[in-house]
Amino acid sequence: MVGALVLLLPGAIGIDMVIRPRRHMNAYLRRGGEMLREWNELQVRLLGLLFSCGAVWILYRILPSVWLEWFG
């Protein structure tokens, strides 16, 4: 059960990275030309998508055991 609750945080952070990538970019990723900045935003979005999909997949795998612990 605790594992399921702990995995909600990385899932939420990953979704936030997809929606607002500039919030998760440090000063090094923000500088550079316009093309470089857009490329870095895309990379942060893709990393956020990967991060959230990984957390959701792990939640999907452990959900049956959590369900049985609560209701079984």
Contact map, one row per residue, 1 for C-alpha under 8 A:
111110000000000000000000000000000000000000000000000000000000000001000000
111111000000000000000000000000000000000000000000000000000000000000000000
111111100000000000000000000000000000000000000000000000000000000000000000
111111110000000000000000000000000000000000000000000000000010011001000000
111111111000000000000000000000000000000000000000000000000000000000000000
011111111100000000000000000000000000000000000000000000000000000000000000
001111111110000000000000000000000000000000000000000000110110000000000000
000111111111000000000000000000000000000000000000000000100000000000000000
000011111111100000000000000000000000000000000000000000000000000000000000
000001111111110000000000000000000000000000000000001100100000000000000000
000000111111111000000000000000000000000000000000001111110000000000000000
000000011111111100000000000000000000000000000000000100000000000000000000
000000001111111110000000000000000000000000000001000100000000000000000000
000000000111111111000000000000000000000000000011111100000000000000000000
000000000011111111100000000000000000000000000001100100000000000000000000
000000000001111111111000000000000000000000000001000000000000000000000000
000000000000111111111011000000000000000000011011100000000000000000000000
000000000000011111111000000000000000000000011101100000000000000000000000
000000000000001111111000000000000000000000001000000000000000000000000000
000000000000000111111111000000000000000000000000000000000000000000000000
000000000000000111111111100000000000000010011000000000000000000000000000
000000000000000000011111100001000000000010000000000000000000000000000000
000000000000000010011111100000000000000000000000000000000000000000000000
000000000000000010011111110000000000000000010000000000000000000000000000
000000000000000000001111111111000000000010010000000000000000000000000000
000000000000000000000001111111000000000000000000000000000000000000000000
000000000000000000000000111111100000000000000000000000000000000000000000
000000000000000000000000111111100000000000000000000000000000000000000000
000000000000000000000000111111110000100100000000000000000000000000000000
000000000000000000000100111111110000100100000000000000000000000000000000
000000000000000000000000001111111000100000000000000000000000000000000000
000000000000000000000000000011111101100000000000000000000000000000000000
000000000000000000000000000000111111100000000000000000000000000000000000
000000000000000000000000000000011111110000000000000000000000000000000000
000000000000000000000000000000001111111000000000000000000000000000000000
000000000000000000000000000000011111111100000000000000000000000000000000
000000000000000000000000000011111111111110000000000000000000000000000000
000000000000000000000000000000000111111111000000000000000000000000000000
000000000000000000000000000000000011111111100000000000000000000000000000
000000000000000000000000000011000001111111110000000000000000000000000000
000000000000000000001100100000000000111111111000000000000000000000000000
000000000000000000000000000000000000011111111100000000000000000000000000
000000000000000000000000000000000000001111111110000000000000000000000000
000000000000000011001001100000000000000111111111000000000000000000000000
000000000000000011101000000000000000000011111111100000000000000000000000
000000000000000001000000000000000000000001111111110000000000000000000000
000000000000010010000000000000000000000000111111111000000000000000000000
000000000000111111000000000000000000000000011111111100000000000000000000
000000000000011011000000000000000000000000001111111110000000000000000000
000000000000010000000000000000000000000000000111111111000000000000000000
000000000110010000000000000000000000000000000011111111100000000000000000
000000000111111000000000000000000000000000000001111111110000000000000000
000000000010000000000000000000000000000000000000111111111000000000000000
000000000010000000000000000000000000000000000000011111111100000000000000
000000110110000000000000000000000000000000000000001111111110000000000000
000000100010000000000000000000000000000000000000000111111111000000000000
000000000000000000000000000000000000000000000000000011111111100000000000
000000100000000000000000000000000000000000000000000001111111110000000000
000100100000000000000000000000000000000000000000000000111111111000000000
000000000000000000000000000000000000000000000000000000011111111100000000
000000000000000000000000000000000000000000000000000000001111111100000000
000100000000000000000000000000000000000000000000000000000111111111000000
000100000000000000000000000000000000000000000000000000000011111111100000
000000000000000000000000000000000000000000000000000000000001111111110000
000000000000000000000000000000000000000000000000000000000000011111111000
100100000000000000000000000000000000000000000000000000000000011111111100
000000000000000000000000000000000000000000000000000000000000001111111111
000000000000000000000000000000000000000000000000000000000000000111111111
000000000000000000000000000000000000000000000000000000000000000011111111
000000000000000000000000000000000000000000000000000000000000000001111111
000000000000000000000000000000000000000000000000000000000000000000111111
000000000000000000000000000000000000000000000000000000000000000000111111
